[in-house]
């Protein structure tokens, strides 16, 4: 069963107190403040995927945690680009990087040498940035990020000293590149056992990353609730009773941080908050089960970023990829358009009289 409905919460700068809940209306409200039918978004998405079939297949065939080559820059020419020595797992574990999308092959780097791996390994997760600050390592890191466009970080809660490492990475490697066209994706993880000032520091750090590009924070529902409790709640066992309740709490979270996008995975619903001329929330329902749902969503969302889609298209693609996996299939140039076509057919079956508007 494909996704079937869309919900919006709109808060304009001119009237932040006015809240509009629109449920079961198949529309997307774009950043430019024009309403577009979700059917059009999905139709555009399906058409784009069909035009780039081989590249889509290349992407999903190589998708994994770690480094990946941008399929739209390499594609079928990957074998003619020369050799590339893969970065070691210790690089990603030590720096807390989950996925790095590369625009070019980097060849052999000192980051693959034994002395670098020994530095990462020696303190079993207690990596200190000062241990890495050799000219050669910083030079290689700058070269690596200069040739990267999208950086997905691991769960902050799972990496010791993550805040210090990511802030040093920003200061010493990313800032000197003088770029503002990156896409950074962060995952908080379970913050329930963290101190408030530690979480606040994390939020400040990812806000600083907006100086160098767009920042997305992805949370599952439980992590979102734990984050809300840290700053607004008293009961650590608070439960979400309604979608409106969750949406209100997540909007409070979004008000805390100065980032571009906040995505909440709350099976069977995904919420998106983004800030431009106004605050908005878009919710799209999807099928399937929660197992690996967020991981699969991320794969589609990253592909949307690579393809320079609008945020609505990127989120829809993430949901479609998650849905294809949930049906027991692997996403490719055939299964994805087929899934989206089914999605659109089900949307067309919704009767207009079933749509309704709530104003609170």
C-alpha positions as CSV (number, residue, x, y, z in Angstrom):
1,X,0.0,0.0,0.0
2,X,1.6,3.3,-1.1
3,X,1.5,6.6,0.8
4,X,-1.9,8.2,0.6
5,X,-2.1,11.5,2.4
6,X,-0.4,14.7,3.2
7,X,-0.7,17.1,6.2
8,X,0.5,20.6,6.6
9,X,1.2,23.0,9.5
10,X,1.8,26.5,8.3
11,X,3.2,29.3,10.5
12,X,3.8,32.6,8.6
13,X,6.1,35.3,9.9
14,X,3.2,37.7,9.8
15,X,1.0,35.6,11.9
16,X,3.0,33.0,14.0
17,X,0.0,32.6,16.3
18,X,-2.2,31.3,13.5
19,X,-2.0,27.6,13.1
20,X,-3.5,25.8,10.2
21,X,-3.8,22.0,10.2
22,X,-4.6,20.6,6.8
23,X,-5.2,16.8,6.7
24,X,-6.0,14.4,3.9
25,X,-5.4,17.1,1.3
26,X,-3.0,16.0,-1.4
27,X,-1.0,19.2,-1.7
28,X,2.5,20.4,-1.1
29,X,3.1,24.0,0.0
30,X,6.4,25.0,-1.6
31,X,8.9,27.5,-0.3
32,X,7.7,30.1,-2.8
33,X,4.4,30.1,-1.0
34,X,2.5,28.6,-3.9
35,X,0.3,25.5,-3.4
36,X,1.2,22.6,-5.7
37,X,-0.5,19.3,-6.0
38,X,1.4,16.4,-4.6
39,X,0.5,14.5,-7.7
40,X,2.6,17.0,-9.7
41,X,5.5,16.6,-7.4
42,X,5.4,12.8,-7.7
43,X,4.9,13.0,-11.5
44,X,7.9,15.3,-11.8
45,X,9.9,12.9,-9.6
46,X,8.9,9.9,-11.6
47,X,9.8,11.6,-14.8
48,X,13.2,12.6,-13.5
49,X,14.0,9.1,-12.3
50,X,13.0,7.6,-15.6
51,X,15.3,9.9,-17.5
52,X,18.3,8.9,-15.4
53,X,17.7,5.2,-15.1
54,X,21.3,3.9,-15.4
55,X,22.6,6.5,-13.0
56,X,19.9,5.6,-10.4
57,X,20.8,2.0,-10.7
58,X,24.5,2.8,-10.3
59,X,23.7,4.8,-7.1
60,X,21.7,2.1,-5.4
61,X,24.1,-0.6,-6.4
62,X,27.0,1.2,-4.7
63,X,25.0,2.8,-1.8
64,X,26.6,2.0,1.5
65,X,27.9,3.7,4.6
66,X,31.3,5.3,4.0
67,X,32.5,7.0,0.9
68,X,30.5,7.0,-2.3
69,X,31.1,8.5,-5.7
70,X,28.6,11.0,-7.1
71,X,26.9,8.9,-9.9
72,X,26.0,12.0,-11.9
73,X,29.6,13.1,-12.2
74,X,31.1,9.6,-12.7
75,X,28.4,7.3,-13.9
76,X,29.6,4.8,-16.5
77,X,33.0,6.5,-16.7
78,X,34.1,5.4,-13.3
79,X,36.5,2.8,-14.7
80,X,38.3,5.5,-16.7
81,X,38.9,7.8,-13.7
82,X,41.8,6.0,-12.3
83,X,42.4,4.1,-9.1
84,X,41.1,5.0,-5.7
85,X,42.2,3.6,-2.4
86,X,39.2,3.4,-0.1
87,X,39.3,5.3,3.2
88,X,39.6,2.9,6.1
89,X,36.6,2.2,8.4
90,X,38.6,3.9,11.2
91,X,38.3,7.2,9.4
92,X,34.5,7.1,9.5
93,X,34.4,5.7,13.0
94,X,36.9,8.2,14.4
95,X,35.4,11.3,12.8
96,X,31.8,10.3,13.2
97,X,31.0,10.4,9.5
98,X,28.4,8.0,8.2
99,X,28.3,8.8,4.5
100,X,30.6,11.0,2.3
101,X,29.5,11.7,-1.3
102,X,32.6,12.4,-3.4
103,X,32.7,14.3,-6.6
104,X,36.0,12.9,-7.7
105,X,38.2,9.9,-6.9
106,X,40.9,10.9,-4.4
107,X,43.6,8.3,-5.0
108,X,45.8,7.3,-2.1
109,X,45.8,9.5,1.0
110,X,47.7,9.6,4.2
111,X,44.3,9.0,5.8
112,X,44.7,5.4,4.7
113,X,48.2,5.0,6.2
114,X,48.9,3.0,9.3
115,X,49.9,6.0,11.4
116,X,46.5,7.7,10.9
117,X,44.7,4.4,11.7
118,X,46.8,4.1,14.9
119,X,45.8,7.6,16.0
120,X,42.1,6.8,15.5
121,X,42.4,3.4,17.2
122,X,44.7,4.1,20.2
123,X,42.1,5.7,22.5
124,X,39.2,3.5,21.6
125,X,36.8,6.3,20.7
126,X,38.3,9.0,22.9
127,X,39.9,10.6,19.8
128,X,41.2,14.1,20.4
129,X,41.5,16.5,17.5
130,X,45.0,17.6,18.5
131,X,46.2,14.1,17.8
132,X,45.2,14.6,14.1
133,X,46.6,18.1,13.6
134,X,49.6,17.3,11.5
135,X,50.0,19.3,8.3
136,X,49.7,16.2,6.1
137,X,46.5,15.0,7.7
138,X,44.8,18.4,7.6
139,X,45.9,18.9,4.0
140,X,44.4,15.5,3.1
141,X,41.2,16.3,4.9
142,X,40.9,19.6,3.2
143,X,41.4,18.0,-0.2
144,X,38.8,15.3,0.7
145,X,36.1,17.8,1.7
146,X,36.9,20.1,-1.2
147,X,35.9,17.2,-3.5
148,X,32.8,16.4,-1.5
149,X,29.3,17.8,-1.7
150,X,27.2,15.9,0.9
151,X,28.3,14.8,4.4
152,X,26.1,12.7,6.6
153,X,27.3,12.4,10.2
154,X,26.7,9.5,12.5
155,X,24.6,9.6,15.6
156,X,26.0,12.3,17.9
157,X,25.0,10.3,21.0
158,X,27.0,7.3,19.9
159,X,30.4,9.1,19.4
160,X,32.5,10.1,22.4
161,X,33.8,13.6,22.0
162,X,31.6,14.2,18.9
163,X,31.0,17.8,19.6
164,X,34.7,18.7,19.9
165,X,35.6,16.7,16.8
166,X,32.9,18.1,14.6
167,X,33.5,21.7,15.7
168,X,37.3,21.3,15.1
169,X,36.5,19.7,11.7
170,X,34.4,22.7,10.8
171,X,37.0,25.2,12.0
172,X,40.2,23.7,10.7
173,X,39.0,21.9,7.5
174,X,35.6,23.1,6.2
175,X,35.8,26.8,7.0
176,X,39.1,27.4,5.2
177,X,37.5,26.0,2.0
178,X,35.3,29.2,1.9
179,X,32.4,27.3,0.6
180,X,28.7,27.6,1.4
181,X,27.2,24.9,-0.9
182,X,27.6,21.8,1.2
183,X,24.7,19.6,2.4
184,X,25.2,18.4,6.0
185,X,23.0,15.7,7.5
186,X,23.1,15.2,11.3
187,X,21.5,12.6,13.6
188,X,21.1,13.3,17.3
189,X,20.4,9.8,18.6
190,X,19.3,9.1,22.1
191,X,20.0,12.3,24.2
192,X,18.1,11.1,27.2
193,X,21.3,10.4,29.2
194,X,23.1,13.5,28.1
195,X,23.2,16.8,30.1
196,X,21.3,19.8,28.8
197,X,24.4,21.8,28.2
198,X,25.9,18.9,26.1
199,X,22.8,18.8,23.9
200,X,22.7,22.6,23.7
201,X,26.3,22.5,22.5
202,X,25.5,20.0,19.8
203,X,22.6,22.2,18.6
204,X,24.9,25.3,18.5
205,X,27.5,23.3,16.5
206,X,25.1,22.1,13.8
207,X,23.7,25.7,13.6
208,X,27.3,26.9,12.9
209,X,27.5,24.5,10.0
210,X,24.8,26.5,8.2
211,X,27.6,29.0,7.5
212,X,29.0,26.5,5.0
213,X,25.8,25.1,3.4
214,X,22.4,23.6,4.2
215,X,21.9,21.6,7.4
216,X,19.3,18.8,7.9
217,X,18.7,17.2,11.3
218,X,17.0,13.8,11.2
219,X,15.4,12.4,14.3
220,X,13.1,9.4,15.0
221,X,10.1,10.1,17.1
222,X,11.6,8.8,20.4
223,X,14.7,10.9,19.9
224,X,12.6,13.9,19.1
225,X,10.5,13.5,22.3
226,X,13.7,13.0,24.4
227,X,15.1,16.2,22.9
228,X,11.8,18.1,23.7
229,X,11.9,16.8,27.3
230,X,15.4,18.1,27.8
231,X,14.3,21.7,27.1
232,X,10.6,21.8,27.8
233,X,9.3,18.8,29.6
234,X,9.5,17.3,33.1
235,X,8.3,13.8,32.6
236,X,11.0,11.7,30.8
237,X,8.3,9.1,30.1
238,X,6.1,11.5,28.1
239,X,4.1,9.8,25.3
240,X,2.7,11.3,22.1
241,X,-1.0,10.9,21.9
242,X,-1.8,12.6,18.6
243,X,-0.1,13.7,15.4
244,X,-0.9,17.3,16.4
245,X,0.8,16.8,19.8
246,X,3.9,15.5,18.1
247,X,3.9,18.3,15.5
248,X,3.6,20.9,18.2
249,X,6.5,19.5,20.2
250,X,8.6,19.2,17.0
251,X,7.9,22.8,16.1
252,X,9.2,23.8,19.5
253,X,12.4,21.9,18.7
254,X,12.7,23.6,15.4
255,X,12.4,27.0,17.2
256,X,15.5,26.0,19.2
257,X,17.9,25.6,16.4
258,X,19.0,27.7,13.4
259,X,19.1,25.1,10.6
260,X,17.4,24.6,7.3
261,X,15.5,21.3,7.7
262,X,14.3,19.2,10.5
263,X,12.9,15.7,9.6
264,X,11.1,13.6,12.1
265,X,10.6,9.9,11.3
266,X,7.4,8.8,13.2
267,X,6.2,5.6,11.6
268,X,4.0,5.6,9.6
269,X,4.4,9.4,9.2
270,X,7.4,11.5,8.3
271,X,7.4,15.2,9.3
272,X,9.4,17.9,7.6
273,X,10.1,21.4,9.0
274,X,11.9,23.9,6.9
275,X,12.6,27.6,7.2
276,X,12.8,30.2,4.5
277,X,10.2,33.0,4.2
278,X,8.0,31.1,6.7
279,X,7.9,28.1,8.9
280,X,6.2,25.0,7.5
281,X,5.6,21.4,8.3
282,X,4.8,18.8,5.7
283,X,3.7,15.3,6.6
284,X,3.5,12.4,4.1
285,X,2.2,9.0,5.1
286,X,4.0,5.9,3.8
287,X,3.5,2.1,3.9
288,X,5.7,-0.6,5.3
289,X,7.3,-1.3,8.7
290,X,9.7,0.7,10.8
291,X,12.6,-1.7,10.4
292,X,15.5,0.2,8.8
293,X,12.9,2.8,7.6
294,X,15.0,5.8,8.5
295,X,18.2,4.3,6.9
296,X,16.3,3.7,3.7
297,X,14.7,7.1,3.8
298,X,18.2,8.7,4.1
299,X,19.3,6.8,1.0
300,X,16.5,8.4,-1.0
301,X,16.8,11.8,0.6
302,X,20.6,11.9,-0.1
303,X,19.9,11.0,-3.8
304,X,17.4,13.9,-4.0
305,X,20.1,16.2,-2.7
306,X,22.6,14.9,-5.2
307,X,20.1,15.4,-8.0
308,X,19.5,19.0,-6.8
309,X,15.8,18.4,-6.2
310,X,13.5,20.8,-4.3
311,X,13.2,19.8,-0.7
312,X,9.6,18.4,-1.3
313,X,10.9,16.2,-4.1
314,X,13.9,14.9,-1.9
315,X,11.6,14.0,1.0
316,X,9.1,12.3,-1.4
317,X,12.0,10.3,-2.9
318,X,13.1,9.3,0.6
319,X,9.6,8.1,1.3
320,X,9.4,6.2,-2.0
321,X,12.7,4.5,-1.4
322,X,11.6,3.5,2.1
323,X,8.3,2.2,0.7
324,X,10.0,0.1,-2.0
325,X,12.2,-1.6,0.6
326,X,9.2,-2.1,2.9
327,X,7.5,-4.0,0.1
328,X,10.5,-6.4,-0.1
329,X,12.0,-4.9,-3.3
330,X,15.3,-3.1,-4.0
331,X,14.9,0.5,-5.4
332,X,16.1,1.0,-8.9
333,X,15.0,2.6,-12.2
334,X,12.0,0.3,-12.5
335,X,10.7,-0.3,-8.9
336,X,10.9,3.4,-7.9
337,X,8.8,4.8,-10.8
338,X,6.3,1.9,-10.4
339,X,5.9,2.6,-6.6
340,X,5.4,6.3,-7.3
341,X,2.8,5.5,-10.0
342,X,0.9,3.4,-7.5
343,X,1.2,6.2,-5.0
344,X,-0.4,8.7,-7.4
345,X,-3.2,6.2,-8.3
346,X,-4.1,5.8,-4.7
347,X,-4.1,9.6,-4.2
348,X,-6.5,10.0,-7.1
349,X,-8.9,7.6,-5.4
350,X,-9.4,9.9,-2.5
351,X,-12.8,11.5,-2.7
352,X,-12.8,15.4,-2.5
353,X,-15.5,15.3,0.2
354,X,-13.1,13.3,2.4
355,X,-10.7,16.2,2.5
356,X,-11.2,18.6,5.4
357,X,-9.5,21.6,7.0
358,X,-8.9,22.2,10.7
359,X,-8.0,25.7,12.0
360,X,-6.8,26.0,15.6
